[in-house]
Amino acid sequence: MKIAIIGLGYVGLPLALALSKSNEVIGFDINVRRIDELKRKSDRTGEVSSKELSISKISFTSTPDDLSFAEIFIITVPTPVDKNNDPDLTALYSATQTVGRHIEKGSVVIYESTVWPGVTEEICGPILEESSNLKCGKDFFLGYSPERINPGDSEHTVDRITKVVSGQNSEVAQTISEIYSRITSGGIHIAPNIKTAEAAKAIENAQRDINIAFINEIAQICQKLEISTFDVLEAAKTKWNFLDFQPGLVGGHCIGVDPYYLAHCARKLGHEPAVVLTGRQVNDSMGTYIANQISDNLKAKSKILILGFTFKEDVPDIRNSQVIDIVFRLRESKHTVIVHDPYACNEEAQSIYDITLEKTLTFQSKFDCVLCCVSHSDYRKINSTTLEDLLKEDGLLGDVKGIWRNLSLKDSIRRWAL
């Protein structure tokens, strides 16, 4: 089959690469720069290597007319939230309209983008009908297979995970199952309908968000008790059924976003999702909480070095990074803040957040505080000598993820951790 992947980010590109091993694949993205990079065998996300791109047979394009050659269309565009945390389906609408202008009788359109239950059939289907002048469920068909990409995770890749699939009818579901079964060794789960598959995706990340929120609240309680959250967790997880979650910042394009899609759906149905939104409130407030804790332990107008700016360790992705909340709050408190990150793109950080990133740890003067927000492997390798060289004699070492808990430092250096 000829398959078109619409959207070549963290989700679409690995999927296109996997499918291209058994199908003719068109990789489409409206970002011309992105297409040019991929044609030069370069992936800025770091999810796919230059070698993999060199041997792939994907036809990369930003020309919509090239989509006319496809029979199967898989839409993998971002579905973020706006400044009010309401779902923003702008990219999804645009991609759907583009696909609608190029589908024909017999086409199957599969969505991988996260949505609330009902969007694929109740919103996207009519858009496709209007754009194509074809009848949904008769001339063309819908499917949904939620993405499960975890940036930076080399174990749970698209060719190893269990893939949930669904279709507008059993025949379409079977066709979609056969397509995905060729690319993954993790097996296929056929959901009974599209809404079920959409809901499964929404609750996967909402569940994780709620569990992290609980641990973040425990961390705040441990602060008041003056005991280590990490010591408490080490003791607690010796129980066989304790869930091992860690405190910290919750950002990115999934865990920090998907619960709002579930909440939006619940409210439309007249249900107030108290647990879901309480978890979001706790996690969304962690950046400000950490900044306030650090500021309370420093003198006025201190000089602070923040280590890490991406939303998680060892990836370049800065979407929805909560580190920016810490930066802004500390600057509001009149502190001087310098940010270092070996993975994040400085140009992107400047464009989105107006933040200039340092790429080396060589500075002319020492800091009142060094605060590690992201547990990059580079930071885990930092030794006592380097930290002592960065800090003033009575400086504060902030360790959000507890990566330096067992590192010996001179007694004059103060410590703070969640």
C-alpha positions as a Python dict, from the first residue, in 0.01 Angstrom:
ca = {
    (1, 'M'): (0, 0, 0),
    (2, 'K'): (102, 359, -57),
    (3, 'I'): (92, 536, 279),
    (4, 'A'): (117, 910, 349),
    (5, 'I'): (230, 1030, 692),
    (6, 'I'): (114, 1385, 764),
    (7, 'G'): (334, 1551, 1026),
    (8, 'L'): (698, 1446, 1065),
    (9, 'G'): (780, 1526, 1426),
    (10, 'Y'): (855, 1295, 1717),
    (11, 'V'): (561, 1072, 1622),
    (12, 'G'): (540, 1085, 1245),
    (13, 'L'): (903, 1036, 1148),
    (14, 'P'): (972, 712, 1341),
    (15, 'L'): (638, 578, 1217),
    (16, 'A'): (721, 668, 856),
    (17, 'L'): (1059, 500, 888),
    (18, 'A'): (905, 180, 1026),
    (19, 'L'): (632, 166, 762),
    (20, 'S'): (876, 236, 477),
    (21, 'K'): (1034, -105, 532),
    (22, 'S'): (724, -275, 394),
    (23, 'N'): (532, 0, 213),
    (24, 'E'): (581, 292, -20),
    (25, 'V'): (572, 594, 214),
    (26, 'I'): (523, 964, 149),
    (27, 'G'): (639, 1181, 438),
    (28, 'F'): (456, 1516, 434),
    (29, 'D'): (510, 1823, 651),
    (30, 'I'): (416, 2186, 591),
    (31, 'N'): (749, 2294, 745),
    (32, 'V'): (975, 2334, 442),
    (33, 'R'): (1284, 2361, 662),
    (34, 'R'): (1196, 2031, 827),
    (35, 'I'): (1161, 1860, 488),
    (36, 'D'): (1494, 2003, 371),
    (37, 'E'): (1665, 1871, 688),
    (38, 'L'): (1520, 1523, 639),
    (39, 'K'): (1627, 1518, 276),
    (40, 'R'): (1977, 1596, 403),
    (41, 'K'): (1941, 1293, 636),
    (42, 'S'): (1926, 1504, 952),
    (43, 'D'): (1666, 1472, 1230),
    (44, 'R'): (1677, 1755, 1483),
    (45, 'T'): (1464, 1556, 1731),
    (46, 'G'): (1734, 1291, 1761),
    (47, 'E'): (1480, 1011, 1733),
    (48, 'V'): (1609, 884, 1398),
    (49, 'S'): (1976, 853, 1298),
    (50, 'S'): (2132, 981, 978),
    (51, 'K'): (2214, 623, 885),
    (52, 'E'): (1850, 519, 917),
    (53, 'L'): (1741, 810, 701),
    (54, 'S'): (2009, 732, 443),
    (55, 'I'): (1881, 379, 383),
    (56, 'S'): (1510, 462, 401),
    (57, 'K'): (1299, 503, 88),
    (58, 'I'): (1063, 767, 226),
    (59, 'S'): (961, 1036, -23),
    (60, 'F'): (976, 1360, 180),
    (61, 'T'): (765, 1648, 55),
    (62, 'S'): (594, 1970, 155),
    (63, 'T'): (383, 1974, -162),
    (64, 'P'): (21, 1874, -86),
    (65, 'D'): (-43, 1744, -439),
    (66, 'D'): (209, 1465, -374),
    (67, 'L'): (-45, 1317, -130),
    (68, 'S'): (-270, 1220, -421),
    (69, 'F'): (-61, 908, -477),
    (70, 'A'): (-149, 761, -135),
    (71, 'E'): (-421, 513, -42),
    (72, 'I'): (-373, 526, 336),
    (73, 'F'): (-332, 857, 520),
    (74, 'I'): (-197, 871, 877),
    (75, 'I'): (-223, 1206, 1055),
    (76, 'T'): (30, 1263, 1334),
    (77, 'V'): (23, 1641, 1387),
    (78, 'P'): (49, 1802, 1733),
    (79, 'T'): (-263, 1866, 1939),
    (80, 'P'): (-153, 2111, 2212),
    (81, 'V'): (-353, 2332, 2447),
    (82, 'D'): (-387, 2710, 2431),
    (83, 'K'): (-299, 2965, 2700),
    (84, 'N'): (-622, 2877, 2882),
    (85, 'N'): (-540, 2504, 2871),
    (86, 'D'): (-823, 2442, 2625),
    (87, 'P'): (-760, 2195, 2339),
    (88, 'D'): (-610, 2355, 2030),
    (89, 'L'): (-702, 2153, 1722),
    (90, 'T'): (-576, 2409, 1469),
    (91, 'A'): (-307, 2181, 1324),
    (92, 'L'): (-547, 1886, 1319),
    (93, 'Y'): (-812, 2084, 1130),
    (94, 'S'): (-556, 2205, 877),
    (95, 'A'): (-409, 1859, 821),
    (96, 'T'): (-756, 1710, 784),
    (97, 'Q'): (-856, 1967, 525),
    (98, 'T'): (-534, 1902, 332),
    (99, 'V'): (-591, 1528, 334),
    (100, 'G'): (-957, 1572, 242),
    (101, 'R'): (-858, 1745, -80),
    (102, 'H'): (-654, 1441, -187),
    (103, 'I'): (-848, 1132, -78),
    (104, 'E'): (-1041, 916, -321),
    (105, 'K'): (-1298, 640, -298),
    (106, 'G'): (-1157, 358, -87),
    (107, 'S'): (-911, 578, 105),
    (108, 'V'): (-856, 516, 476),
    (109, 'V'): (-763, 807, 703),
    (110, 'I'): (-603, 708, 1034),
    (111, 'Y'): (-547, 953, 1319),
    (112, 'E'): (-266, 913, 1573),
    (113, 'S'): (-287, 1263, 1722),
    (114, 'T'): (-424, 1277, 2077),
    (115, 'V'): (-785, 1396, 2090),
    (116, 'W'): (-1083, 1363, 2321),
    (117, 'P'): (-1324, 1075, 2249),
    (118, 'G'): (-1544, 1155, 1951),
    (119, 'V'): (-1319, 1397, 1762),
    (120, 'T'): (-1220, 1155, 1485),
    (121, 'E'): (-1576, 1069, 1381),
    (122, 'E'): (-1771, 1376, 1492),
    (123, 'I'): (-1528, 1651, 1385),
    (124, 'C'): (-1265, 1514, 1148),
    (125, 'G'): (-1506, 1298, 946),
    (126, 'P'): (-1729, 1592, 845),
    (127, 'I'): (-1423, 1805, 758),
    (128, 'L'): (-1299, 1529, 529),
    (129, 'E'): (-1643, 1501, 369),
    (130, 'E'): (-1661, 1872, 301),
    (131, 'S'): (-1309, 1887, 158),
    (132, 'S'): (-1347, 1579, -62),
    (133, 'N'): (-1716, 1575, -159),
    (134, 'L'): (-1710, 1209, -58),
    (135, 'K'): (-1925, 1025, 198),
    (136, 'C'): (-1759, 912, 521),
    (137, 'G'): (-1822, 545, 595),
    (138, 'K'): (-1917, 478, 234),
    (139, 'D'): (-1658, 633, 1),
    (140, 'F'): (-1374, 662, 254),
    (141, 'F'): (-1317, 531, 605),
    (142, 'L'): (-1175, 643, 938),
    (143, 'G'): (-939, 479, 1183),
    (144, 'Y'): (-764, 572, 1506),
    (145, 'S'): (-440, 434, 1648),
    (146, 'P'): (-305, 638, 1940),
    (147, 'E'): (64, 724, 1932),
    (148, 'R'): (279, 601, 2219),
    (149, 'I'): (607, 769, 2136),
    (150, 'N'): (824, 847, 2438),
    (151, 'P'): (1102, 1088, 2329),
    (152, 'G'): (1448, 967, 2421),
    (153, 'D'): (1326, 614, 2501),
    (154, 'S'): (1524, 358, 2299),
    (155, 'E'): (1337, 63, 2451),
    (156, 'H'): (968, 142, 2392),
    (157, 'T'): (999, 232, 2024),
    (158, 'V'): (723, 215, 1763),
    (159, 'D'): (853, -121, 1638),
    (160, 'R'): (835, -283, 1986),
    (161, 'I'): (524, -152, 2158),
    (162, 'T'): (172, -293, 2156),
    (163, 'K'): (-28, -88, 1907),
    (164, 'V'): (-392, -9, 1977),
    (165, 'V'): (-594, 18, 1655),
    (166, 'S'): (-958, 86, 1571),
    (167, 'G'): (-1167, 139, 1261),
    (168, 'Q'): (-1503, 268, 1147),
    (169, 'N'): (-1609, -93, 1093),
    (170, 'S'): (-1455, -434, 1152),
    (171, 'E'): (-1317, -461, 799),
    (172, 'V'): (-1135, -128, 825),
    (173, 'A'): (-1008, -219, 1172),
    (174, 'Q'): (-865, -540, 1032),
    (175, 'T'): (-695, -355, 745),
    (176, 'I'): (-538, -109, 991),
    (177, 'S'): (-433, -397, 1215),
    (178, 'E'): (-254, -563, 924),
    (179, 'I'): (-69, -240, 840),
    (180, 'Y'): (62, -189, 1192),
    (181, 'S'): (131, -557, 1258),
    (182, 'R'): (406, -542, 997),
    (183, 'I'): (604, -285, 1194),
    (184, 'T'): (582, -393, 1559),
    (185, 'S'): (683, -702, 1750),
    (186, 'G'): (471, -589, 2046),
    (187, 'G'): (142, -709, 1903),
    (188, 'I'): (-186, -542, 1810),
    (189, 'H'): (-488, -469, 2026),
    (190, 'I'): (-804, -403, 1826),
    (191, 'A'): (-1035, -173, 2022),
    (192, 'P'): (-1409, -230, 1966),
    (193, 'N'): (-1457, 122, 1826),
    (194, 'I'): (-1279, 450, 1759),
    (195, 'K'): (-1408, 628, 2071),
    (196, 'T'): (-1266, 352, 2291),
    (197, 'A'): (-921, 390, 2133),
    (198, 'E'): (-938, 770, 2169),
    (199, 'A'): (-1035, 736, 2537),
    (200, 'A'): (-758, 483, 2604),
    (201, 'K'): (-498, 732, 2484),
    (202, 'A'): (-643, 1013, 2695),
    (203, 'I'): (-642, 813, 3019),
    (204, 'E'): (-293, 663, 2971),
    (205, 'N'): (-121, 995, 3028),
    (206, 'A'): (-383, 1129, 3268),
    (207, 'Q'): (-317, 830, 3493),
    (208, 'R'): (57, 897, 3492),
    (209, 'D'): (-1, 1268, 3553),
    (210, 'I'): (-215, 1195, 3860),
    (211, 'N'): (42, 955, 4005),
    (212, 'I'): (323, 1209, 3964),
    (213, 'A'): (101, 1478, 4118),
    (214, 'F'): (57, 1259, 4425),
    (215, 'I'): (434, 1220, 4463),
    (216, 'N'): (485, 1594, 4408),
    (217, 'E'): (242, 1663, 4689),
    (218, 'I'): (425, 1412, 4908),
    (219, 'A'): (749, 1596, 4827),
    (220, 'Q'): (598, 1919, 4957),
    (221, 'I'): (489, 1745, 5276),
    (222, 'C'): (838, 1597, 5318),
    (223, 'Q'): (984, 1947, 5286),
    (224, 'K'): (781, 2057, 5587),
    (225, 'L'): (885, 1741, 5775),
    (226, 'E'): (1250, 1814, 5687),
    (227, 'I'): (1307, 1464, 5554),
    (228, 'S'): (1420, 1347, 5209),
    (229, 'T'): (1145, 1258, 4964),
    (230, 'F'): (1385, 1022, 4789),
    (231, 'D'): (1467, 841, 5113),
    (232, 'V'): (1094, 801, 5178),
    (233, 'L'): (1035, 664, 4828),
    (234, 'E'): (1326, 420, 4855),
    (235, 'A'): (1174, 278, 5171),
    (236, 'A'): (817, 273, 5036),
    (237, 'K'): (898, 97, 4710),
    (238, 'T'): (1027, -209, 4894),
    (239, 'K'): (657, -301, 4918),
    (240, 'W'): (573, -526, 4625),
    (241, 'N'): (278, -325, 4493),
    (242, 'F'): (405, 30, 4551),
    (243, 'L'): (400, 236, 4231),
    (244, 'D'): (746, 382, 4166),
    (245, 'F'): (693, 741, 4053),
    (246, 'Q'): (938, 1027, 4108),
    (247, 'P'): (871, 1393, 4192),
    (248, 'G'): (960, 1670, 3950),
    (249, 'L'): (846, 1890, 3664),
    (250, 'V'): (580, 1758, 3427),
    (251, 'G'): (597, 1908, 3079),
    (252, 'G'): (618, 1795, 2719),
    (253, 'H'): (351, 1725, 2460),
    (254, 'C'): (172, 1435, 2634),
    (255, 'I'): (150, 1410, 3012),
    (256, 'G'): (118, 1784, 3062),
    (257, 'V'): (-143, 1819, 2785),
    (258, 'D'): (-358, 1506, 2742),
    (259, 'P'): (-542, 1536, 3078),
    (260, 'Y'): (-686, 1867, 2959),
    (261, 'Y'): (-836, 1689, 2657),
    (262, 'L'): (-998, 1434, 2888),
    (263, 'A'): (-1123, 1714, 3115),
    (264, 'H'): (-1264, 1903, 2816),
    (265, 'C'): (-1461, 1597, 2710),
    (266, 'A'): (-1588, 1534, 3065),
    (267, 'R'): (-1713, 1889, 3103),
    (268, 'K'): (-1894, 1871, 2770),
    (269, 'L'): (-2079, 1573, 2915),
    (270, 'G'): (-2167, 1762, 3232),
    (271, 'H'): (-1912, 1590, 3457),
    (272, 'E'): (-1655, 1787, 3657),
    (273, 'P'): (-1325, 1588, 3642),
    (274, 'A'): (-1205, 1675, 3993),
    (275, 'V'): (-922, 1420, 4023),
    (276, 'V'): (-786, 1486, 3673),
    (277, 'L'): (-777, 1862, 3719),
    (278, 'T'): (-642, 1848, 4073),
    (279, 'G'): (-348, 1646, 3945),
    (280, 'R'): (-291, 1903, 3671),
    (281, 'Q'): (-310, 2188, 3921),
    (282, 'V'): (-47, 2028, 4145),
    (283, 'N'): (191, 1953, 3858),
    (284, 'D'): (141, 2286, 3684),
    (285, 'S'): (235, 2466, 4006),
    (286, 'M'): (561, 2281, 4066),
    (287, 'G'): (781, 2527, 3875),
    (288, 'T'): (663, 2816, 4089),
    (289, 'Y'): (689, 2605, 4406),
    (290, 'I'): (1051, 2510, 4333),
    (291, 'A'): (1145, 2868, 4246),
    (292, 'N'): (993, 2996, 4570),
    (293, 'Q'): (1177, 2733, 4772),
    (294, 'I'): (1508, 2829, 4614),
    (295, 'S'): (1446, 3202, 4653),
    (296, 'D'): (1360, 3157, 5022),
    (297, 'N'): (1702, 3001, 5076),
    (298, 'L'): (1896, 3281, 4906),
    (299, 'K'): (1983, 3641, 4970),
    (300, 'A'): (1824, 3912, 4759),
    (301, 'K'): (1950, 3950, 4401),
    (302, 'S'): (2146, 3626, 4395),
    (303, 'K'): (2315, 3485, 4087),
    (304, 'I'): (2165, 3148, 3989),
    (305, 'L'): (2273, 2887, 3734),
    (306, 'I'): (1995, 2657, 3613),
    (307, 'L'): (2102, 2327, 3461),
    (308, 'G'): (1856, 2184, 3210),
    (309, 'F'): (1583, 2344, 3003),
    (310, 'T'): (1419, 2060, 2805),
    (311, 'F'): (1101, 1895, 2931),
    (312, 'K'): (1284, 1568, 3011),
    (313, 'E'): (1633, 1425, 3024),
    (314, 'D'): (1855, 1360, 2721),
    (315, 'V'): (1616, 1502, 2458),
    (316, 'P'): (1621, 1840, 2275),
    (317, 'D'): (1244, 1894, 2309),
    (318, 'I'): (1155, 2215, 2497),
    (319, 'R'): (779, 2208, 2429),
    (320, 'N'): (582, 2289, 2741),
    (321, 'S'): (897, 2279, 2956),
    (322, 'Q'): (816, 2389, 3309),
    (323, 'V'): (1171, 2507, 3367),
    (324, 'I'): (1061, 2836, 3215),
    (325, 'D'): (823, 2884, 3510),
    (326, 'I'): (1124, 2860, 3743),
    (327, 'V'): (1325, 3107, 3535),
    (328, 'F'): (1046, 3364, 3521),
    (329, 'R'): (963, 3332, 3891),
    (330, 'L'): (1326, 3371, 4000),
    (331, 'R'): (1366, 3674, 3775),
    (332, 'E'): (1049, 3822, 3919),
    (333, 'S'): (1219, 3785, 4258),
    (334, 'K'): (1507, 4002, 4125),
    (335, 'H'): (1760, 3721, 4090),
    (336, 'T'): (2001, 3695, 3795),
    (337, 'V'): (1936, 3367, 3614),
    (338, 'I'): (2162, 3192, 3363),
    (339, 'V'): (2039, 2874, 3190),
    (340, 'H'): (2255, 2590, 3057),
    (341, 'D'): (2143, 2293, 2847),
    (342, 'P'): (2360, 2068, 2626),
    (343, 'Y'): (2064, 1931, 2427),
    (344, 'A'): (1818, 2215, 2369),
    (345, 'C'): (1838, 2431, 2057),
    (346, 'N'): (1940, 2785, 2151),
    (347, 'E'): (1765, 2934, 1849),
    (348, 'E'): (1440, 2762, 1947),
    (349, 'A'): (1472, 2871, 2311),
    (350, 'Q'): (1521, 3232, 2202),
    (351, 'S'): (1233, 3219, 1957),
    (352, 'I'): (978, 3061, 2193),
    (353, 'Y'): (1086, 3183, 2537),
    (354, 'D'): (1338, 3464, 2475),
    (355, 'I'): (1595, 3260, 2669),
    (356, 'T'): (1964, 3241, 2575),
    (357, 'L'): (2117, 2904, 2660),
    (358, 'E'): (2475, 2849, 2770),
    (359, 'K'): (2649, 2549, 2616),
    (360, 'T'): (2958, 2528, 2838),
    (361, 'L'): (3006, 2530, 3214),
    (362, 'T'): (3295, 2774, 3207),
    (363, 'F'): (3213, 3102, 3383),
    (364, 'Q'): (3419, 3395, 3504),
    (365, 'S'): (3250, 3414, 3844),
    (366, 'K'): (3086, 3172, 4083),
    (367, 'F'): (2715, 3137, 4158),
    (368, 'D'): (2509, 3178, 4472),
    (369, 'C'): (2304, 2882, 4358),
    (370, 'V'): (2327, 2597, 4108),
    (371, 'L'): (1985, 2441, 4044),
    (372, 'C'): (1962, 2119, 3839),
    (373, 'C'): (1610, 2088, 3693),
    (374, 'V'): (1663, 1816, 3431),
    (375, 'S'): (1859, 1498, 3496),
    (376, 'H'): (2056, 1492, 3169),
    (377, 'S'): (2324, 1222, 3162),
    (378, 'D'): (2583, 1501, 3127),
    (379, 'Y'): (2477, 1638, 3466),
    (380, 'R'): (2477, 1297, 3630),
    (381, 'K'): (2847, 1272, 3542),
    (382, 'I'): (2938, 1602, 3710),
    (383, 'N'): (3170, 1548, 4006),
    (384, 'S'): (3215, 1727, 4338),
    (385, 'T'): (3507, 1937, 4211),
    (386, 'T'): (3304, 2082, 3924),
    (387, 'L'): (3011, 2171, 4149),
    (388, 'E'): (3237, 2330, 4410),
    (389, 'D'): (3405, 2533, 4134),
    (390, 'L'): (3066, 2663, 4020),
    (391, 'L'): (2941, 2758, 4367),
    (392, 'K'): (3043, 3026, 4610),
    (393, 'E'): (3174, 2918, 4949),
    (394, 'D'): (2827, 2918, 5112),
    (395, 'G'): (2638, 2850, 4788),
    (396, 'L'): (2316, 2653, 4754),
    (397, 'L'): (2301, 2335, 4546),
    (398, 'G'): (1946, 2270, 4425),
    (399, 'D'): (1881, 1915, 4306),
    (400, 'V'): (1524, 1870, 4179),
    (401, 'K'): (1570, 1507, 4071),
    (402, 'G'): (1806, 1399, 4349),
    (403, 'I'): (2086, 1299, 4111),
    (404, 'W'): (2362, 1424, 4345),
    (405, 'R'): (2220, 1289, 4671),
    (406, 'N'): (2521, 1067, 4736),
    (407, 'L'): (2785, 1314, 4618),
    (408, 'S'): (3018, 1440, 4892),
    (409, 'L'): (3063, 1817, 4903),
    (410, 'K'): (3239, 2047, 5146),
    (411, 'D'): (3032, 2133, 5453),
    (412, 'S'): (2993, 2501, 5367),
    (413, 'I'): (2778, 2422, 5061),
    (414, 'R'): (2409, 2409, 5143),
    (415, 'R'): (2168, 2166, 4974),
    (416, 'W'): (1807, 2162, 4865),
    (417, 'A'): (1614, 1883, 4694),
    (418, 'L'): (1249, 1793, 4642),
}
